[in-house]
Each structure stands twice: as structure tokens, then as C-alpha cells.
Amino acid sequence: MKNFKKKFLSAMLACLMLSPCAAGFAACDNGSGNPSDSGNAGAQHEHTWSANFSYNDSKHYKICSGCNEKSEEGEHTYGTDGYTCTVCGYENEAKKPAQKQSAADVFGGVKASYVRGNIADADGTEKSFNEILDRQFDLLAQDILYRLTYVYGYNQTAHNRTKNAKYTLKNGEKDFSYQGNNAVVNSNTLLAAQQESVTELTSVNIADINDFQKSVQAVNSNNYLLDAATINFVGAIEGRYMVVRKSGSSKMLNSAKTDNCAWSWYQDGASTYSEFSTKNNIDKMKMAIAQVAANKAADGNYSEAAYNTALAEIGALGFDGFDNAKLVKFIKSNVIGDSLVNKDDEYASTIKTEYNGIIDDNSLVEIDGETTFTSNIATDSPRLYKGYSMVLPAIVSQAIGNTFENTMQKIYPAMNRYAVQSFDNLRAFANEAQAYESIVLMPKTEISATKLALKIKGANNIGVKCEINGEAVQVSAANDGELLLIDLHAYAKKIGAYNGGKENDFSNNLFGNSGAGAAGINNGAHYIKLIFENPNGGKFSVEIDGYYNK
């Protein structure tokens, strides 16, 4: 019995000794001593807390080195700087104020556009941009009016289409020339390239401008666009050859004036170039040219103030991108008259649809046979066709593309009002005072629109507008000492790495200028462009001081 009791007590003691050990194995990473607890429900121990706080974006706490129990957990308390927790030292990046970075770390280059200085003209003299612009418009007005009167004038005296004719354009009272070569309007290229071996024109395709040019060159007989027995363009300005008169089997165009068929700009007198190119008509044509170049409606209503206003809005010399069709429409509506042009288009349509677009002996016989005569007179017939919708576009195109005689040098070379220079060095304009029109910044890689710091020196009242990636952006500007801070946050999208050009176009030699920047500056799709408002036109320097990180 004693042995049994001893064995039983020994077994019970063994069980008591094993039980704590079994419990310890069950949850070796806990510390509460209660196996039913979640999280920290393991073997009890005395916590040893870390000396320093740990933290995340919202809280700080201390952690037991023996388990994952947290102590002294709480939300961050920010100090006077607004972003550093006074308990754990956590710095909230979102609350940190923006920091100014070196602009060179963000941008790989800069491109500036500024008012070009005086320009060296054909004779080497210096002229302002607007003086050259006015001269180009004046020459073009002369050129167009000469071509119009050569085709549609009457009794041109020296230019009466009996031989090749040339007219030298005038710069004031003097012939305009370059390196001894005159700016000439040549009848051999009046409407198109010179046509070889032209002796007569007895078949005309009214869709082929070369046939119209042949009519200008064919100075002998058998010219079916210059004959009272066929079709006659001459004298249209005065309203001549606008009646078909029948006499027996003969049907001839009458050379007498028909008043309601005269052009709008025609006044009493001859329609020679010398009489048609009055100062009033030259000024109206110049005004229309300027209005088209300035992307305005062309009405030709000239005043010195309106003309100078239009000049100031034009950004380039030459006629790159010029809307020829707009000027042609002006000539149709204002110089000639819509009613005359519309009727002429009807005649053209009839010739195309009923006579295959061909004027020759066969079609002329058919036309006369289908024409209604009253008292032997017809005032409505395709015989009265003047070819306006073919001739006028050709006149404008040939005039704009005209070159100095015996050269390939254009009379109207292209040049931007603003010079353009590009640099990798962002400080290139810090000590270079110019009347800057704009500066383009070239991001190295994708960035956000934040805040730009500039130093502008040398001129007062400089305003700044902004364009980012082709979009106008409303910006605010504030002064911080000598810094001008441009806030770009209104642009919410990313700005990619610059992929535009790095043009240089700053020559002041009009006829030796190799930079054809007049067609436009290529900024690509990703850039920041600052546009300066400079009401006094003063020169100033621009230093890119920095770019903020947010």
C-alpha cells in the first residue's frame, strides 16, 4: 500500500512538472500567459521596452524586445515647424514646405525668343522689322496689281501684249534690286512657268493654268483668249468685251464699255497699270495683305493707324503660311465684285459640263448656236468668260514666289520678328539683357508643375504668362525679395522630358539669313514656356534661380 502511494505521488508530481512545460511549448511567442488571448497571448515574461520610438505615417510606439507588444502608442504631435513629431522625430513629407532645387537638376536647357534688332536690307542699310514688312507688302501690292492689269487691262501702251514685257517693282521712287538684279514682274512667268515655243493658242483647257500662261505669251494672232471673235480677257477691268453682237453669220465681242460690268475698283480713265495702281488702290491692297498676314478679316479699309496695328501683330517677314485663298477672295469680292465673279464661275461651269472644259472652234460654234440674241445682242453667254477663278490664284501665287531677275533669290525672304537662341546653360540669359518675348524651359525627365523662381533685372512692369505642353496655364506670381516666384500648380498633369528643337535664328541679315525660323519654333510636346508682357519694350535679363520640389 505504501509502495502504491509512493508511485501515485510520483506520477502526480511528474504531471505537475510537465504541465507548465507543455503550456510553454503551446505558445512560445506570446506573453500574457493566457492561451485564449489573441496577439500577445503567450508565455508570461517581463516586457523590455525599446529605448526609442518606432513609427509609421500616423502613429508612434515602443516595442517589447521579447514580443511584439506596443507601449506608449499615440498619434504624432507636430511641433512649430508643422511636420516633425515632437515625441518620435518622424518627419511628415506631405507637411514639409516645398524646397527650392537647383534649376539645372530639373531642366536640361533653355530657349529664348527676343525682339530682333535692326535688319540689314538688300542695300546694306539697317531698317526696323516693320519698315521691311511694309516694304514687302508694298512690293507685293504693286506686283499683284501689275499682273491684274496685264491680263485684264486695256491699252497697256508699252505693255500691250504685243511682246514680252517686264516691269520693275519700286522701292519708293527707285527700282528695287539686290546685288544688281532687279525685282521684276515678267510676262513670261505671269501666271505660271514660262511655256516654250508658244506661237498661237487655238485650244484652251480651262482647268490648265499653263494654257492661260500661253495666252499671255502668245503675242501674235490666233489667241483664243484674246480675240473678239472668240473670248477676250482684255479690258475686263473697264467692262469691255461683255457683249456679243451678231451681224449676219458673224458673232463678235463688242469692245465698248459696259458700265455695270466694270470692276469695283475701276474709275474713269484707262485701266493701264500706271492709272489703276493709284496710291489709294495700292494702300487698299497693302491693307488687305497685312490683314491676311495678321489672320484678320480682309476688307482693305486703309488707315495709317489700322495698318500699323496690323503690322504690329505680324510675327514674320516673307509669306510662309500666308493664306493665299483669303487674299484671292478679297480680290474677287472687293477689287472685281462678287456678282461679276459669280457669273464668271457659272460660265466656267457651263464650259466644263457642256463642252468638256475646252474652248476651241467646235465648242465656240456650239456656244454661239445656243446663245440667245435679242436685237442681235447677247449679254449672257460663255463667250463672256474671263477665267477669274483660275487666273487670280495663279497671280497671287506667282507674285508671292517672285524672285530677283536672273536669280533664285526670293524678293520676300522669311525672317521672324523675334530672334531665337538655345543654350544648355540655364544662366545664359542671366547677364544678357534683351527685350525677351518668351523663354522655354526643357525638362530633363518627367516632372510635376510646381513653382519656378526667377530673377528679372533691368526693366520694370514685366508681366508673365505661361504655356505648358501647348496649353495656356493661369499662373500667379509673387515677389520674395529679389525673386519672382511663378506658381504653376494650376497645371495638374505631368510634364514629360523635352522633345522639341533647339533652334538658333538670330541673324540680322535679311538676304543672308539661313535660319528659316519664320515657319515657327518647334517646342515639341513637353515644355514650360514663359511669355513676358513688356509694355515699355525695355531690355532685361532673366536668371532661372530654382525650381521647387513640390
URTAZI-V836308 format. One line per field, one symbol per residue. burial: + if it has 9 or more other ideal C-beta (glycine too) atoms within 8 Angstrom, else -. Layout:
burial = ???
This chain:
burial = ----------------------++--+--+++----+--++++---+-++--+++---++++++--+-++++-+-+-+----+++-++-+-+---+-+-++-+--++-++++++++--++++----+-++-+++++++++++++++++++++++-+--+-+---+++++++---++++--+++++++-++++--+--+-++--+-+--++++++++++---+++++++-+++++++++++++++++----++++--++--+++-++----+++-+++---++++++++++++++---+++-+---+++-++--+-+++++-+-+-+++++++++++---++--++-++-+++--+--+++--++-+++--+-+---+++-++++++++++++++++++++-++++-+-+++++++++++++++--+-+++---+++++++++++--+-++++++++--+--+-++++++---+-+-+-----++++++-++---++-+-+--+-++-+-++-+-++++--+-++-+++++++-+---+-+++++++++--
